[in-house]
Amino acid sequence: MIDTAISTSVPYRRCRCTKSNDRIVINELEVISETSTEIDSERVLITRLVCVDVVDPSKRVGSAEPLGLLSTGFNGIVIGLCLCLQIPMNVAVGLTLFYSGIVHFLCGIWEMYRGHTMNATGFTSIGAFWIQLGTINIPSFGTRAAYGGDDEMFYNAVGFMFLSFGFFELMMTSLSFKGSITGMLNPLTFAIAMFFNAAGHFTGYNQRYFVLAGIFSVINATIGFYDAFGQISTRHNSYFQFPNITIPDLFRNLMRVRVKHKNEFVKTKGIVVQ
C-alpha cells in the first residue's frame, strides 16, 4: 500500500495495487521531500514522488546496459593485450565490427526505446566508433590506400579520430558524477586509452603510448565486466552480488567519518567547543 499526497488541495491520498502480482516502480528510486505541515488544524504528510507506475511483470523490458558493457569489455581485453604485447590486432577486426560494433549500436537503440538518453547516446556512439575502427583495418575499404602511402598523414588522421572520441568520453564522464563509481571510471579510463592511442599516432606510431593505451583498455574492460556482473546478478540467480557504491554516498560516508574522528579528537583532548 502506498500513501501519497498530490498537493495541499488533496492533502492525503491512499492508493492500493489492483492485483497481488502488480509491482510498483518508482523511477527515481527516492522520495524528493517528505514534510509535515498544519492545514486547518489537521496534520498533513506531504510526500512528493517523481513517478509511480504499475507495471505488469510479464511486460517488463530488459536492460541492454550489461550487454553493451560486455561487448566493449571483450574488445578492450583483446585489443589491450595486443597493444601491451605489441602483436598484430587482426584477430580483433571481426570482434570490433560485430560484437563491439553492431551489438553495441543495437544496445544503444534499445536504451533509446527504454527512455535512457544518456546510455543510448553513449552506446550508439561507441558502437559506431568500433565499426569505423574495424573498417579502417580492412584493406578492401581502401581507407589507408586513399592516403597514397603517406603513413604520417594517415597516422595523424587516425590520431584526430581517437582524440575527438576521447573528448566525447570526457563529456560522458562529466555526466556520471552523480552515479556509481564504476559508472564514472568506465568512460574516464576509456577516454585515457583514447588519448594515449592518439598520442601514439601523432608521434609516428610510438609503441610506448600504445602500451599505456593497452593497459588502460584492460582496466576499462575489467571495470565494465564488474559493472555488467553487478547488473546481471540478482538474489535469484547468484549467491553473491558486487557492491555498487554511488559517488554521493561515498562523499557522504567520508564526511561522516571525518566528523566522527573530529568528535573523538575533541573528547580525547578535552576541548570544550563553544
C-alpha positions as CSV (number, residue, x, y, z in Angstrom):
1,M,0.0,0.0,0.0
2,I,1.3,3.5,-0.9
3,D,0.2,6.7,0.8
4,T,0.9,9.8,-1.2
5,A,-0.3,13.4,-1.2
6,I,-0.6,15.1,-4.6
7,S,-0.9,18.7,-3.3
8,T,-2.3,20.6,-0.4
9,S,-5.7,20.7,-2.1
10,V,-5.8,16.9,-1.9
11,P,-3.8,16.6,1.4
12,Y,-4.0,12.8,1.7
13,R,-4.5,10.1,-0.9
14,R,-4.3,6.4,-0.4
15,C,-3.9,4.0,-3.3
16,R,-3.8,0.3,-3.5
17,C,-2.4,-2.2,-6.1
18,T,-5.2,-3.7,-8.1
19,K,-3.7,-7.2,-8.1
20,S,-1.4,-9.1,-5.8
21,N,1.0,-9.6,-8.7
22,D,1.2,-5.9,-9.6
23,R,4.5,-4.2,-8.8
24,I,5.1,-0.5,-8.1
25,V,8.1,1.0,-9.8
26,I,9.4,4.4,-8.7
27,N,11.6,5.7,-11.5
28,E,13.8,7.9,-9.4
29,L,14.1,5.4,-6.6
30,E,13.9,8.1,-3.9
31,V,11.5,10.4,-2.2
32,I,12.4,14.0,-3.1
33,S,11.0,15.5,0.1
34,E,8.8,14.4,3.0
35,T,7.5,17.1,5.3
36,S,4.6,17.6,7.6
37,T,2.5,20.8,8.0
38,E,-0.6,22.1,9.7
39,I,-3.6,22.8,7.4
40,D,-6.9,23.7,9.0
41,S,-5.8,22.2,12.4
42,E,-5.2,18.9,10.6
43,R,-1.7,17.3,10.3
44,V,-0.9,16.5,6.7
45,L,2.0,14.4,5.4
46,I,3.2,15.7,2.1
47,T,5.3,13.3,0.0
48,R,6.5,14.2,-3.4
49,L,7.2,11.3,-5.7
50,V,8.5,11.8,-9.3
51,C,6.7,9.0,-11.0
52,V,4.8,5.9,-9.9
53,D,3.8,3.3,-12.4
54,V,2.0,0.0,-12.1
55,V,4.0,-2.5,-14.2
56,D,2.9,-5.9,-15.3
57,P,5.8,-8.3,-14.6
58,S,5.1,-10.1,-17.9
59,K,5.6,-6.9,-19.9
60,R,8.8,-5.7,-18.3
61,V,11.6,-4.6,-20.7
62,G,15.1,-5.8,-20.1
63,S,18.1,-3.5,-19.8
64,A,20.7,-3.6,-22.6
65,E,23.4,-1.9,-20.5
66,P,25.1,-5.1,-19.3
67,L,25.4,-6.4,-22.9
68,G,26.8,-3.0,-24.0
69,L,29.4,-3.1,-21.2
70,L,30.4,-6.7,-22.0
71,S,30.7,-6.0,-25.8
72,T,33.2,-3.2,-25.2
73,G,34.9,-5.2,-22.4
74,F,35.7,-8.2,-24.6
75,N,37.1,-6.0,-27.3
76,G,39.1,-3.9,-24.7
77,I,40.8,-7.0,-23.3
78,V,41.7,-8.4,-26.7
79,I,43.0,-5.1,-28.2
80,G,44.5,-4.0,-24.9
81,L,46.6,-7.2,-24.6
82,C,47.6,-7.0,-28.3
83,L,48.8,-3.4,-27.7
84,C,50.7,-4.3,-24.5
85,L,52.4,-7.3,-26.1
86,Q,52.9,-5.4,-29.4
87,I,51.4,-8.1,-31.6
88,P,49.1,-7.6,-34.7
89,M,45.4,-6.9,-33.9
90,N,43.9,-8.6,-37.0
91,V,42.2,-11.1,-34.8
92,A,40.1,-8.3,-33.3
93,V,38.7,-7.0,-36.6
94,G,35.7,-9.3,-36.5
95,L,35.1,-8.7,-32.8
96,T,35.3,-4.9,-33.5
97,L,32.8,-5.0,-36.3
98,F,30.2,-7.3,-34.9
99,Y,30.2,-7.8,-31.2
100,S,31.7,-4.4,-30.1
101,G,30.2,-2.6,-33.1
102,I,26.9,-3.8,-34.3
103,V,25.8,-5.3,-31.0
104,H,26.9,-2.2,-29.1
105,F,25.0,0.0,-31.5
106,L,21.8,-2.1,-31.1
107,C,22.2,-1.8,-27.4
108,G,22.0,2.0,-27.8
109,I,18.9,1.7,-29.9
110,W,17.3,-0.5,-27.2
111,E,18.3,2.0,-24.5
112,M,16.7,4.8,-26.5
113,Y,13.5,2.7,-26.6
114,R,13.6,2.4,-22.8
115,G,14.0,6.2,-22.5
116,H,17.6,6.2,-21.2
117,T,19.0,9.0,-23.4
118,M,22.5,9.0,-21.8
119,N,23.0,5.3,-22.3
120,A,21.6,5.5,-25.8
121,T,23.9,8.3,-26.8
122,G,27.0,6.6,-25.4
123,F,26.2,3.1,-26.7
124,T,25.4,4.1,-30.2
125,S,28.4,6.4,-30.4
126,I,30.8,3.7,-29.1
127,G,29.3,1.1,-31.4
128,A,29.7,3.4,-34.5
129,F,33.3,4.1,-33.4
130,W,34.2,0.4,-33.2
131,I,32.6,-0.2,-36.6
132,Q,34.6,2.7,-38.1
133,L,37.8,1.4,-36.4
134,G,37.2,-2.1,-37.8
135,T,36.7,-0.8,-41.4
136,I,40.0,1.1,-41.3
137,N,41.8,-2.2,-40.8
138,I,40.1,-3.9,-43.8
139,P,42.1,-3.2,-47.0
140,S,39.1,-3.6,-49.3
141,F,37.5,-0.5,-47.8
142,G,40.6,1.5,-49.2
143,T,40.8,3.8,-46.2
144,R,44.6,3.6,-45.8
145,A,45.2,3.4,-49.6
146,A,43.4,6.8,-50.0
147,Y,46.4,8.5,-48.4
148,G,48.7,7.3,-51.2
149,G,51.2,5.6,-49.0
150,D,51.8,8.7,-46.8
151,D,51.9,7.0,-43.4
152,E,52.5,10.2,-41.5
153,M,49.3,11.7,-42.9
154,F,47.4,8.5,-42.2
155,Y,48.6,8.3,-38.6
156,N,47.7,11.9,-38.0
157,A,44.2,11.4,-39.3
158,V,43.6,8.3,-37.2
159,G,45.0,10.3,-34.2
160,F,42.4,13.0,-34.7
161,M,39.7,10.3,-34.7
162,F,41.0,8.9,-31.3
163,L,41.4,12.4,-29.9
164,S,37.9,13.6,-30.8
165,F,36.4,10.4,-29.3
166,G,38.5,10.9,-26.2
167,F,36.9,14.3,-25.7
168,F,33.5,12.7,-26.2
169,E,34.2,10.2,-23.4
170,L,35.3,13.1,-21.1
171,M,31.9,14.7,-21.7
172,M,30.2,11.4,-20.8
173,T,32.4,11.2,-17.7
174,S,31.2,14.7,-16.6
175,L,27.6,13.4,-16.7
176,S,28.3,10.5,-14.4
177,F,29.4,12.1,-11.2
178,K,26.0,11.6,-9.6
179,G,26.1,7.9,-10.5
180,S,28.1,4.9,-9.3
181,I,31.9,4.9,-9.0
182,T,32.3,2.3,-11.7
183,G,29.9,4.3,-14.0
184,M,32.3,7.2,-13.7
185,L,35.5,5.2,-14.0
186,N,34.3,3.4,-17.1
187,P,34.2,6.4,-19.5
188,L,37.2,8.0,-17.8
189,T,39.5,5.1,-18.4
190,F,38.2,4.7,-21.9
191,A,39.0,8.4,-22.6
192,I,42.5,8.0,-21.2
193,A,43.0,5.0,-23.5
194,M,41.8,7.1,-26.5
195,F,44.2,9.9,-25.6
196,F,47.2,7.5,-25.4
197,N,46.2,6.0,-28.8
198,A,46.0,9.5,-30.3
199,A,49.4,10.3,-28.8
200,G,50.9,7.1,-30.3
201,H,49.6,8.0,-33.8
202,F,50.7,11.6,-33.5
203,T,54.3,10.6,-32.6
204,G,54.9,8.3,-35.5
205,Y,53.4,5.1,-34.1
206,N,55.3,5.3,-30.8
207,Q,54.9,2.0,-29.1
208,R,55.3,3.4,-25.5
209,Y,52.0,5.2,-25.8
210,F,50.3,2.2,-27.3
211,V,51.4,0.1,-24.3
212,L,49.9,2.6,-22.0
213,A,46.7,2.7,-24.1
214,G,46.6,-1.1,-23.8
215,I,46.9,-1.0,-20.0
216,F,44.0,1.4,-19.7
217,S,42.0,-0.6,-22.2
218,V,42.4,-3.7,-19.9
219,I,41.5,-1.6,-16.9
220,N,38.4,-0.3,-18.7
221,A,37.4,-3.8,-19.7
222,T,37.7,-5.0,-16.1
223,I,35.5,-2.2,-14.8
224,G,33.0,-3.0,-17.5
225,F,32.9,-6.7,-16.5
226,Y,32.5,-5.7,-12.9
227,D,29.6,-3.3,-13.6
228,A,27.9,-5.7,-16.0
229,F,28.1,-8.6,-13.5
230,G,26.7,-6.3,-10.8
231,Q,23.7,-5.5,-13.0
232,I,23.0,-9.1,-14.1
233,S,23.5,-10.9,-10.8
234,T,20.4,-10.9,-8.5
235,R,19.4,-12.8,-5.4
236,H,17.5,-15.1,-7.7
237,N,20.5,-16.3,-9.9
238,S,23.6,-15.7,-7.8
239,Y,24.7,-16.3,-4.2
240,F,26.6,-13.0,-4.1
241,Q,26.5,-9.5,-5.6
242,F,29.2,-7.0,-6.2
243,P,28.7,-3.7,-4.2
244,N,27.8,-0.7,-6.3
245,I,28.6,2.5,-4.4
246,T,27.5,5.8,-5.7
247,I,29.8,8.8,-5.6
248,P,27.4,11.0,-3.5
249,D,27.1,8.1,-0.9
250,L,30.9,7.8,-0.9
251,F,31.4,11.5,-0.1
252,R,28.6,11.4,2.4
253,N,30.3,8.5,4.2
254,L,33.6,10.2,4.1
255,M,32.2,13.3,5.7
256,R,30.6,11.2,8.5
257,V,33.9,9.5,9.2
258,R,35.6,12.9,9.3
259,V,33.1,14.3,11.7
260,K,33.3,11.2,13.9
261,H,37.1,11.4,14.1
262,K,36.9,15.1,14.8
263,N,34.5,14.4,17.7
264,E,36.7,11.7,19.1
265,F,39.7,14.0,18.9
266,V,37.8,16.7,20.8
267,K,36.7,14.2,23.5
268,T,40.3,12.9,23.8
269,K,41.9,16.3,24.2
270,G,39.1,17.6,26.5
271,I,38.5,20.6,24.3
272,V,35.3,22.5,25.0
273,V,33.6,23.6,21.8
274,Q,31.5,26.7,22.2
